[in-house]
Amino acid sequence: MRNFFWSLAICLVSAGAWSASFETAVWRGETAYVKIPKALQDKVSASRPQLYMAGDSIMTEYAPNWFPQYGWGQSLKSFMKKPENLHNFARSGWSARRFRESGRWEKCIASALKPGDWVIVSFGHNDMNKRRNKPPKNDYSTVDEYKAFLRGFAADARAKGANIAFATSIAHSSGFREKDGTMSVDGGATGLGPYVTAMRETAAELGVPLLDLNRYAEEKLPKMGLEKAKSLYMYVKPGEYANYPKGKQDAAHVRDSGAYFYARGAVEMAREQGLPLADLWKDPSSVQFVPSVSDVRP
């Protein structure tokens, strides 16, 4: 009988019929209650598909002293059915080149991948920076070199039996315009265009799913209007937040509301494409934006 309950416990945990907050699984048909050790919960959770993220400051996680600056990968955690299965290794200021050549890709992601896992790769903002072409900030890549790095990430993931998706860089808000009450978004502003196109072309070449956040911005943001669209980005007034007493005018990075906007876009696109990746996420309509508790003002 004891072995039966242990087998039942494993099946229930594997099926997700338990809460990560508690160590109890319930078989309601026979009203059997099985205490599941936390170590077993962790082991079964690790056996499920994991989601790894490789990217730059637009995707990364920020400490509270950066608030309201937020990464869309940071916000994506709220969409996860199992938040503990998301591993965000994005780094501020990093490019595809530095992520590969520093060893971070191999150490943090490639070595951990197992069949069924997913990786989302999103670069571009730093890859185009010609001024950062020497160590330790050797980030610049030509478009062809950038494509080669993307192909390498895809090859490594597939060699492990894992899945990979590319996510284009979000739009830079310096490309926002409004004329006669109509807003437009140039997703290729500031020189980002060739790298966005390169990712689209490489995804098509390799058959890699594409979460086109850049096009999502071009299509969705104009419906908001210029003022609301810019409010998603790091335009902070002096004294508005304790972390930025002098304010901040940052056209590239987003605040928590902008991170939610782009994270939700990624989830919606995965569902629209019928990707198994979407199985890791909740229905986006069930996840509402909630301002962070770090929203501390003077």
TANORUR-V368799 format. One record per helix or strand. SS is the DSSP state (A for helix, B for strand). FROM is the first residue (numbers start at 1). TO is the last residue. If there is no record, write none. Layout:
BEGIN
ss:from:to
SS:FROM:TO
SS:FROM:TO
END
This chain:
BEGIN
ss:from:to
A:2:15
B:18:18
B:24:27
B:32:35
A:38:47
B:51:55
A:64:66
B:69:70
A:72:79
B:80:80
A:83:85
B:86:88
A:96:101
A:104:110
B:118:122
B:133:134
B:137:138
A:143:159
B:163:167
A:173:175
B:176:179
B:182:185
A:189:191
A:193:206
B:209:211
A:213:224
A:226:230
B:233:236
A:242:244
B:248:255
A:256:272
A:276:280
B:281:281
A:284:286
END
